[in-house]
């Protein structure tokens, strides 16, 4: 019955005629509850039937997506250390991936000879666990010692195991930490700094570690020395290491919220910690020749100096170590019109600034002499590009920069003292000769100009089937990137367009672009999105019936709001790993850590505005909602899968049939941890969009 109803809705659209009802769906929050899993299995089966998963069309999409994600021409992005280049690599054969290395000289000559250190596919087969690689941390005293991080399901929680690069094996009776949301750093060869789940009472309300301990080799974790802890109301505590050309400094970060942290310096000899007197909204950007680099989210005075939000500053590190105070505060860089600082990365001889100018990358180098900073432009091979600093390290003269655009595949360039040289280039996955990329600005409800990009056939004069993506939260900038999968799966024909909406909530224009829409002002971000959709229609680029939208996580919340507030604007919605119950999100998994972004539902004032836009609480009767697919994973331990489950269940309970739910067991919040999983999710998404818009 479900399959038949949805098939009819794909053709004519459906609405509800039932009266509003109370829905008992709390059982769907039991992530691995048998009743919940049985219901999810039924929904998955219905989705597979409706979308003909396994049919010819799906198989073709999966094949194309897999070819993109497993392409051997992908760039082997480098990490330099001890004369080697290290790289994590996934392809069609090694779907879970290889951790490998090549001699630096061979890599720089363009002919790396890779030596496999750890094969995750073989490990998974040997141990009977679907391991997902989550990174590593190696000792700086003995480069042989590393802690490898492995998740059994792709979630944020992982195991940590000691590994020997020389032996290419895990160390028998070495350091081992069981699965939890944790952070592990080497203090020295025989000690680890660990923030983890140490047992009852050691996690915050957000589910992150409250304690940081120093663990000595050969002793039990329960005997580790407590270094610092935070109250249960804090998000958590984490260790960090800031490297310079000659030293490594250990910091401890006590996060009060997503955007507020107290930063402490840990003395290696005394184990004492000292508060670095920066405001809690400061971003630390590294240490360069005794200059601690930072910028603020809020303008204020520091030690008598006016510090402007978004500008880059430095203070004397040796001065702080002597006095515990900030001294010699100096401005390094101030953004120009329509500019914002995205990052500042320290190399051996300079600081590289990655700047956005109307959402296009500009790079500058910064050097200092006698306390005065000098900035120079880094000339890039082509303009209107997204630049990513793929590798920059305080002990290395050479840095690596990745350049790409919507229609130009990534190229990896080495950079040394002004010299930018192409090293590796990814092959094109589609022919973009017939496409144009244009940037427009829509006017939001409060008259703010909101930028967006359109990738569409040249000289097109008719409305196109269009897919629009946005995120709009947590200060994350959405920059143009190569459409490696969307190119062949969406733009290969000449009747489609792709749009990226740079709505407020991101960091495209600095801290204020984000701060202006947090908490009670959240609706402005949604108004930005609607304004762009309306602009696309008014320009004749698309029609509402031909406009599909997609977003994940915070972007999934955006999709839920779009569905419930402006259903007439959109033809199809892909809502991935979403937040949808904004009155209960803070009690689910990591939700409490996001109250700095959204607000606290237990506060009456916050509850009032959250209820106005919470998608789950704003499903109305007798609406023509767009065809929607909710996509999530059982193993997502960041955003609870109950959001998507309960939204789907409530729609069904109110008589709606034009939705689908697909929940995979593996993949965590990213929805996939290997190339086959990514290809599967991509194929399902485009199969849905194609059927919904047709």
N, C-alpha and C positions, 0 to 999 in steps of 0.2 A: 504493500500500500504506500509506504514512504517513497519508494522509487517512482511509482506512478504519479503521485502528487507532485513531487519535485520536477519530474519531466514535464508535467503540464504547466507548472509555474515558470519553467524556463521559457515556455512558449508564450504564455499570456499574462504572467504575473499573478500573485496571490495576495490576499489580505485576510485578516481575521474578522470573524463575525461573532465570536464568543464574548461574553462579558468578562470583565477583569476578574481574576481568581487569585487566591493565595496559593503559592507554589511551595511545596515542601521538597526542597532540593539539597538540603544540607549534607545528605549522604554522598553527594557527588564531590564533596571536599575531602572525602577519604581517598587519598591518592590511589592506594592499592586495595581498597575495599572491594570485596567480591561483587557486590551489587553494582557498584560504580563501574568496575571493569567489564562486567557483562553488558551493561548498557552502552558503554563506549564501543565495545566490540560490535554491537548491533548497528550503531551509528556508522562505524567504519565500513561495515559490510554494505550498508545502504549507499554510502558515498562511492564506494568502488563500483557498485552497480550503476548508479546514475552517471558516473563519469567514464564508465566502460574501462576501468583500470585493467590493463592487460590486453586491451584491444589494439588495433592497428595504429590509430591516431596517438594513443598514449605511448605505445612502444616507440614510435618515431620520435616523439618529444624526449622520451627518456634517453634514447640513443644519442640524440643531438646534444642533450645536456651533459651526458656522461663523457662525450667526446671533448667538450669544452673543459670540464673540471679535471679530466685526466690527461690533458694535452701535454705532451712531452716538451713542447716549446715554452711552457710556463717558465717564468724567471726563477732560478734558484736563489732566493733572497739570502744574503749572507749575514753571518755573525762572526766577526773576527776575534781570534783568541790564540795565543801561544803558537803563532805561525801557521794556523789552520783557519779555513773558512768552514763554519758549521751551518747546517741547513736541515730543516724538516721538510720532507718531500712526500707528496701523495700523488698517485696516478692510478690507472686502471688496474694494474697488477698489484700495487701496494696501496689498497684503498684506505687502510688505517694509517699507513705512513712509515717512513724510515727516518731515523735520526742518523745523519751521516756527516762526513767531513772530507775536505780536500786540502792539499797543501795550498797555501795562500798564493804562491807564485803561479801555480797552474791555473788557479781560478782567475787571477788578474790577467793571465794570458789568453783567457777565453776557452781554455781546454781543461776543465777540472776533471780529476780522476777521483771518483767518490769511493770512500771506504765506509761501509755500513757499520755503525756502532750499535744500534738497537732497531730491530725489526718488530714493529708493533703488531703486524698481522700474524707473524709466527708466535709472538708472545701470547696473543689472544687465543690462537688455536691450541697452544701448549697448555694454557691454564684454563681453557674453557670459559673465558670471560671476554665480553665485547669491549676490550680496553680502548679508551680514547686518550690520546696524548694531550696533556694540558700544560706542557712546558717543563722547565728545569731551572736549577740554580747550581752553579759550580763554585768551588772554593777558589779563592784568589791566591792562597798560599801554595796549594797543591792542585794544579789544574786537572789532575786525574780524578779527583773526587767531585761527584755531582749528585744532586738529589733530583730524581726523575718523578714527575707528577702524572698520575694515571687515574682517570675516572672510569668506573665500570659501566657507565651508561651515558656518558657525555654531559652529565650535570656538572655543577660548579664544585661539588664536593669530590675530593680526590684522595688517593693514597700518595705517600711520598716514600720513595725507596732509594737507598744509596747505591750508586753505580760507579764502576771503575771503567774509565775509557781505555786504559791499557789492556785490561782483561776482556773488555767488551761484555761485561756481565755484571749482574747485581752483586753487591758485596755480601758474602755470607756473614751473618751476625753483625751487619752494618746497621746504620740508622734506619729505622722503619716507623712510619706513622700510619695509623689506620685511616680509613676514609672519613673526612670531615671537610667543612669549609675552613681552610687554614692557609697560613702563609709560613714559609720556611726559608731562612737565610743562614748561610754559613757565618758564624762568628769567628772561628778559626778552624783548623783541621780537625779538632776534636770536640768542638762545641757547635750546636745549632741554636739559633734564635727561633722560637716556635710560638705562634699564636694559633690555637686550635681548640677543638672540643676536648677539654680535660676531664669531663664528667659533669654530673649534676651541678647547676648553678654557675657554669663557666661560659654560658652563651648569653648574648644580649637578646632583647625582645625581637630583634630582626634576624636572629639565628646565626650571628657572627661571633667570633671569639671575644671574650672579655678580658682575657689574661695573656700576657706575654712572658715566656719563660726561657731560661738559658739551660739547655740540656747537654750534659756531659756524656761523651762516649763511654759505653760500658756500664752506665747506670740506668735505672728504670726512669721512664718518663715521669712517673709520680714523684720522683726525687728531684726533678728539675727545679732550678732556682727561680722564684718569682721575681721578675724585673719590674713589671708595671701592670696595672689593671684599670678598667673603666667601670662606671656604674652600668647597671642593666639597661638603663634608658638610652645609653650611647649606642651608636651603630656597631662599633667594634674597635679593636686595636690591632695595628699591623706594624711589623718592622720594615725598614727600608734602608738601602745602601746607596750613598751618593759617592761616586768615584771621581777623583781628580787625576792629573797626570802622575802624581806622586803618592797618593794616599786613598784610603777608603774611610768614609765617615758613616757611622750608623745612626739612623734616626728612628724614632718611635712616633707613630701617628695615632692619636686618639680622636676618632671621628665622632662628633656630636650629632651630625647630620650628613647628608650627601655632600654638602658644600661648606661644612665647618669642621675644621680639625685643629687640634692642639699639637704642635710639632715640638719634639724633645730630642736633644742630642745625648747619645749614650757614650760615656767615656769607657773605652775598652779596658783600661787598667783598673779603675775604681768601681766600674759597673754603675756609677752614679748617673742620673739623668738630669738634664738642665733644660728648662723651657726656653725655646727660641721665641723671643717676644714679638712675633709677627701676629697680625690679626688672624682670627680663625678662618677668614675667607681668602687667605693668601694661597697662591699657587707657587710652590718652589720649583725653579727651573734649572737648578744645577749649580755647581761650583766651578769657577774659572779663574785661575790665578789669584786666589784669595778673595774673589768676589762672589758672594752668594746672590744668585739671580732670583727675582721674584716679581710677581704682579698681583694686584688685588682685584676683587670683584666690586668693592665699594670704596670710593674716594675718602681719604681721611689723613690726618696728620700723624706722622711717625717721628718721634724724637725731634719735633719742631719742624719737620719737612713735610710739605704738602705732597701727598702721593695720590696720583690720579688713577682711578680704576681703568684697567686695560693697558696702561703703560707698563713698560718693563724697566725695573730698577735693580740696583745692586747695593749691598752693604759689605763692610769689611768682615770677613770671617774670622781672621786672627783677632780683630777687635772684640768680636763677640766672645771668643774663647777666653780672652783676658778679663773682660768686664761683665759679661753676661748681658750686654746691651747692644742695640743697633747703632752703628756709627758709620760715617762717611757714606750716607745714603745718596746715591747718584742715579740720575735718569740715564737709561741706556737707549731706549727707543720709545717714541710716541706715535701711535697710529695716525695716518693722514685721513683725509676725507674718504668715507666708505671703506676704511681699512680695519682689520682686527688682527691681533697677534694670535696665531694658532698654537705655536710651540717655539721653544728656544732650546736648542740642543748643543751640548758642549763637546767640541773635538779638542785635539791636543793643542791646536794653534789659534782657534777662533770659536766664536759662538755663531751657530747658524740659525737665523730667524725665519720661520715659515709664516707668511703673512697672507691673508686673504684681502683682495681688493675687488669688491662686488662679486665675491664668491669665485675669484680666479686667483691662482697662486702667484706670489712674488717672494723671492728668496733674497735675504740680505746676510752679509757676514758682519760680525761685530768683533772688534779687537780693542784692547785697552792699553794705555800707556800713561804713566804718571796720574792715574785716576781719571783720565779722560777717555771716553769711548768714541770710536770711529766706526761709522757704518758704510758699507759699500754694497751696491747691487751685485747679485750673482746673475750673470747673463745666462739665460736658458736657451736651448736650441729652438724652441718655438713658444708662441704666446697662447693665451686662453687655455691654460693647462692646469691640471691638478698635480702638485708636487708633494711627494711624501718622502720624509727623511727615513730611508729604509735602514740605514745603519750609521750612527754617529757615536763615537766613543772617546772619552777624555785621554786615553792612552794611544790613540791612533791618529795619524795625520790624514789618512784617506777616509773619506766618508762616501756613502752611497745614497743616491737620490733616484727615486722612481718618478717618472713622468707619464701621464696618461690623460686622455679626454674621453668623452662619450664615444667617439668614433676612431680614436687612435689607441692601439693596444699599448700596454705598459712597456717602457724601456728603462733599463737600469743603467745609470750613469755613475761613474766614479768622479769624485770631486776632491781636488787638492789645490789649495791656494789659488782659487779663481779659475782653475782649469777643469772644465766639465767634459767628460769623455764617455761616449757610448760603450757599454760593456756587453749587455745582453738585451735582446728584444724579443718580445712574444709575437708569435704569428697572429695574423688577423683571423678571427673566427667567423667573420661575415664581410660581405662587400658593402662598404659604407659610401661608395662614390655618389650614390643618388640621394644622399641624406644631407640635410641642413641642420645646424645647431644654432638656435637663436635664444637670446635672453630677453624676457619681458618683465614688466613690473605691474602688478595688479594693485588696486587701491582697496585697502581693507576698510572695515566698518568705521574705524576711528581715523581714517584718512592716511594711515601709514602705508608707504610703498613697499610691497612685498615682492622680491625677485623670484623668478622661476625660469627654468630652462625647458625648451621644447626641441626634441629631436624628431624630425618629420621629413617626408620626401620633398625634394626641391620643387619649387614652383607649383605646389599643390593648391588647388582651388576648391576642393570639396571637403566636407567634414570627414574626419577619420576616426576609426576605432582607436581609442587612446587609453593608455595605462599611466596613471599618475601615482607617484610615490612621495611620501613625506614622513618625517619623524617628529620634529618640533619639541624637543625636551632635553633637559639636563645639560644644556650648553653644547650639545653635540652638533657640529657643523656637517651638513650633507653636501659634499662636493662632487663635481662631475667625475665619474669613473667609467672605465671602458665597459661597454655593454656586451661583455663576452658571451653571456648566455641569452640575454634579452635580444641581442642582435639577430642570431639565427632563429630563435624561437618566436620572436614577436615582430621584429622589423624587417624580416626577410622579404615580405611582400610589400607592395607600395601603397597599402591602404591603412597603415597603422602609424601611430605616433607614440612617443614616450615623453613623460613630463616629470621633472623633479621640482618640488615646491620647497623653497627655502623659508618656511614660515617661522615666526618668532618662537622662541623656546630653544632654538639652536644657538650656536655661537658665531654665526656668520658675520655679525657686525659687533662683536665684543660682548662684554658682560651684560650690558643693558638690554641687548637683543634677547637674552635669556631671561633676565630678572623681570622684565616688563610683563611677562605672562605667567609667572609662577603664582601659586596659592590662589587668592580670590580673583586674580586677573586671567585665569586659565582660558576663559572663553575667547579671549582675543586671539589666541593661537588657532582656535577652531574657525573663528571668523576669517582669519587669513586664508585658511585652506578653502573655505567656501568662496571667498573673493576670487581666488585663482581659478576655481572650477567655473565660476560665472564668466570670468574673463576669457577662458578657453572657448566657451560656448558663444559669447558675443563676438569674438574674433572669427568665428566660423571654423575653428580648428577641429572641433568635435561637437557632438550633441550630448545632452544628458543621457540619453539611452545608449550612447556609444562610449560613455566614459566609465572605465573601470578604475578602481583605486586600491592601493595596497599599503599596508604598514604593519610593523611588528613591535611587540612590547609596548612602550609608550606610544609608538605609532599604531599599535593595535587598539589602544584606547581611542586614539584619533578616529580610527575606522568605526568604532562603536558609536562615537558621538556623531559622525557623519551619517551613519545609518539611521539613528533615532531623531536627529535634529533636522536634517535636510535630505530625506529619502528621495525626493523628486529630482535631485541633482545628479544622481549616479545610477548606472546601469548594472554594476557588479562590484562586489567588495571582497577583498582577500584580507581577512583579519587574523593575524598570526600572533601566537603566544601573548595574547592581549591581557591588559587590565580592563575589567568591565564593571566589577562591583566596587565602586569607589567609596562606599560606606563601610566596607568590610575588608578592603585590601590590606590595611595595616596590621591585620591579625593573621595574614596568610604568608608563610615563608618569609622572604626578605622584605615584605611590604613596609614594615615599620621604618626601614632605612630611607624611604622615599617621601617621608612627611615634609621634608624641607622643600620638596618640589610641589606637592599637591595639597598638603595640609593634614590636620589631624581630625578624623571623623568624630572622635570623642569630644572635640571642642564644638560648642553649639554654633559659633559663627562659621567655622570651617564646614561643619555638617550641612549648614544651610546652602552654601554655594556648591558643595560637592554633590548634593542631592539633585541640584538643577541640571547637571550634565552627566551624572553617572549613567552610562548606557543601560545597565541591567535594571535600573529603577525608572527608566523612561521609555520602556516598550509600551506603546499605546495600542488600543484596539482599532480595528478598521483602517489600517494603514497599508499603503502599497510600498512595502519595504523592498529595497534592492535585493537581488539574489546575492547571497552571502555564503562564504565558506569560512569556518573557524578552524584554524590549524594550530595544533599544540603537540606537546610530548608529555608522556607520563613521567619522564625523568627530569622534567624542568623543575629544578629546585630553587629557582629565582622567582619567576612569576608562576603562581599556582595554576595548574591546569583546570582547577575548579572554575575559574573565570569563564573560560570558553565552554566548558561542559554545562554550567548552569545557565549561561545565556542561551545556548541551543535548547536546553530542556524547557526553559521558560517560554521561548518562542513557540515550541511545539505544544506546550500546555495551553497557550493562548490561541491555538488554532492555526498558527503559521506553518507553512510547509516549504517555503522557498529558501531554506537554509541547508547547509551541509556541515557536518563536523568530521574532521579527520585528526585523530590523535595517534601518533606513533609512540612506541615504547622507548625508543632510543633517541639520543641527540641532544638532550638538555635544552637550555634556553635558545641555543643557536639552531635547534631543530635538526642538526646533522653534524656528525663528527668525522665522517669519511666521504669520499667522492661519490660512492653509490647512493648514500643517503641524501646528499645534496641534489643529485640528479633526480631522484625519486620525488622529492618535495617540489622541485622546479617543474617537473612534468605534470604533477597533479595540479599545481597552481595554474599553469597555462591551459591545461585541458578544461579546467573549470571556467576560466575567463572566456575562452573561445566559445564554449557551449552557452554560457550566460549571455554574451553579447550577440550571439547568433539566434 
